[in-house]
Amino acid sequence: MALDDLYRELILDHYSHPRNRGEIPEPDIKVEGANPLCGDELSIYVKLTGTTISDVRFVGRGCSISQASASMMTEQIKGKTLEEARALSGRFKAMMHGEAVPEDELGDLMALQGVRKFPVRVKCATLSWVAVEQGMEEFEAGKGKVAAKATTERE
């Protein structure tokens, strides 16, 4: 099986069987994200223990790329500090914009690199990342629980 086929299967698996789907009661961070170009919408819930992401969940609707990316993001940032999650987000977005990023830094997220061949879909893949970054920034600025909104227009 070709690498592109494996990546396609991984994306479809995350879309069909999303990980960490659902809400978290009383999250430290709740952020809503939207991609006005195609209608993708999601809400991300983050629970912190100190500065470590102890739980992260999402609910949403949209294309397979936005939903799979959100599922993959939750798996990747759970257990990381806010700083580590922000750094991973930066590397992921750099990859999505054509920059070379070592595969070992992104793991399964490399499956989404093919999306960059379709520039209009890059915003679908980065929606959850833009949203969670916005939520983390607002949380750290206020040093307390936060509800935020983000759109891909920010990227």
C-alpha positions as CSV (number, residue, x, y, z in Angstrom):
1,M,0.0,0.0,0.0
2,A,1.4,3.4,-0.9
3,L,2.1,6.0,1.7
4,D,-0.6,8.4,0.3
5,D,-3.1,5.5,0.7
6,L,-2.1,5.0,4.3
7,Y,-2.4,8.7,5.0
8,R,-5.8,8.8,3.4
9,E,-7.0,5.8,5.5
10,L,-5.7,7.5,8.7
11,I,-7.6,10.7,7.9
12,L,-10.8,8.7,7.1
13,D,-10.4,6.7,10.3
14,H,-10.2,9.9,12.4
15,Y,-13.2,11.3,10.6
16,S,-15.3,8.2,10.9
17,H,-14.2,7.4,14.5
18,P,-13.1,10.7,16.0
19,R,-11.0,10.5,19.1
20,N,-11.9,12.7,22.1
21,R,-15.3,13.8,20.8
22,G,-17.5,15.4,23.3
23,E,-17.7,18.2,25.9
24,I,-15.8,18.6,29.1
25,P,-17.9,20.0,32.0
26,E,-16.4,23.2,33.4
27,P,-13.4,23.4,31.1
28,D,-10.6,25.8,31.7
29,I,-10.6,26.8,28.1
30,K,-13.6,26.6,25.7
31,V,-13.1,28.0,22.2
32,E,-15.4,28.0,19.2
33,G,-13.9,28.0,15.8
34,A,-15.4,28.6,12.4
35,N,-14.2,28.5,8.8
36,P,-16.6,31.0,7.1
37,L,-15.4,29.9,3.6
38,C,-16.8,26.3,3.9
39,G,-18.9,26.2,7.0
40,D,-16.7,24.1,9.3
41,E,-17.6,24.7,12.9
42,L,-16.2,23.3,16.1
43,S,-15.9,23.8,19.8
44,I,-12.8,22.8,21.7
45,Y,-12.8,22.1,25.5
46,V,-9.5,22.0,27.4
47,K,-9.0,21.0,31.1
48,L,-5.7,21.9,32.6
49,T,-3.7,20.6,35.6
50,G,-1.4,23.5,36.2
51,T,-0.1,24.3,32.7
52,T,-0.5,20.8,31.4
53,I,-3.5,19.8,29.2
54,S,-5.0,16.9,31.2
55,D,-8.0,16.5,28.9
56,V,-9.1,18.0,25.5
57,R,-12.2,17.3,23.6
58,F,-14.1,18.7,20.6
59,V,-17.5,18.8,19.0
60,G,-18.2,20.0,15.6
61,R,-19.4,19.6,12.1
62,G,-17.7,20.0,8.8
63,C,-15.6,18.3,6.2
64,S,-13.6,15.2,6.8
65,I,-10.3,17.3,6.8
66,S,-11.5,19.7,9.6
67,Q,-12.9,16.9,11.7
68,A,-10.0,14.5,11.3
69,S,-7.5,17.3,12.0
70,A,-9.4,18.2,15.2
71,S,-9.4,14.5,16.3
72,M,-5.7,14.2,15.6
73,M,-4.9,17.4,17.3
74,T,-6.6,16.3,20.5
75,E,-4.5,13.1,20.6
76,Q,-1.3,15.1,20.0
77,I,-1.8,17.9,22.6
78,K,-3.2,15.8,25.5
79,G,-0.6,15.6,28.2
80,K,1.5,18.5,26.8
81,T,2.1,21.8,28.5
82,L,0.5,24.9,26.9
83,E,4.0,25.9,25.7
84,E,4.6,22.4,24.1
85,A,1.1,22.5,22.5
86,R,1.7,26.0,21.0
87,A,5.1,24.8,19.6
88,L,3.5,21.7,18.0
89,S,0.7,24.0,16.6
90,G,3.4,26.2,15.0
91,R,5.2,23.2,13.4
92,F,1.9,21.8,12.1
93,K,0.9,25.1,10.6
94,A,4.3,25.5,9.1
95,M,4.0,22.1,7.4
96,M,0.6,23.1,6.1
97,H,2.1,26.2,4.5
98,G,4.8,24.2,2.7
99,E,7.7,24.5,5.2
100,A,9.8,21.4,5.8
101,V,9.2,19.9,9.2
102,P,10.9,16.7,10.4
103,E,8.4,13.8,10.4
104,D,9.4,12.7,13.9
105,E,8.1,16.1,15.2
106,L,4.6,15.6,13.8
107,G,4.0,11.8,13.7
108,D,0.5,11.0,12.4
109,L,-0.1,14.7,11.6
110,M,2.1,14.1,8.6
111,A,-1.0,12.4,7.1
112,L,-2.5,15.9,6.5
113,Q,0.4,17.3,4.5
114,G,-1.2,16.3,1.2
115,V,-4.0,18.9,2.0
116,R,-1.6,21.7,1.1
117,K,-1.9,20.7,-2.5
118,F,-5.4,22.2,-2.2
119,P,-4.9,25.7,-0.7
120,V,-8.5,26.3,0.0
121,R,-8.5,23.2,2.2
122,V,-5.5,24.3,4.3
123,K,-7.9,26.4,6.4
124,C,-10.0,23.3,7.1
125,A,-6.9,21.4,8.4
126,T,-5.7,24.3,10.5
127,L,-9.1,25.4,12.0
128,S,-8.8,23.4,15.3
129,W,-5.2,24.5,15.7
130,V,-6.0,28.2,15.2
131,A,-8.9,27.9,17.6
132,V,-6.9,26.1,20.4
133,E,-4.1,28.7,20.0
134,Q,-6.6,31.5,20.4
135,G,-8.0,29.8,23.5
136,M,-4.6,29.3,25.1
137,E,-3.6,32.9,24.4
138,E,-6.7,34.3,26.0
139,F,-6.4,31.9,28.9
140,E,-2.8,32.9,29.6
141,A,-3.5,36.6,29.2
142,G,-6.3,36.4,31.7
143,K,-4.8,33.6,33.8
144,G,-8.2,32.0,34.3
145,K,-11.1,30.2,32.6
146,V,-11.9,31.6,29.2
147,A,-14.4,31.2,26.5
148,A,-13.2,32.4,23.1
149,K,-14.0,32.5,19.4
150,A,-11.7,32.1,16.5
151,T,-12.0,31.9,12.8
152,T,-9.6,30.9,10.1
153,E,-9.5,34.5,9.0
154,R,-7.0,35.0,11.8
155,E,-4.4,32.7,10.1
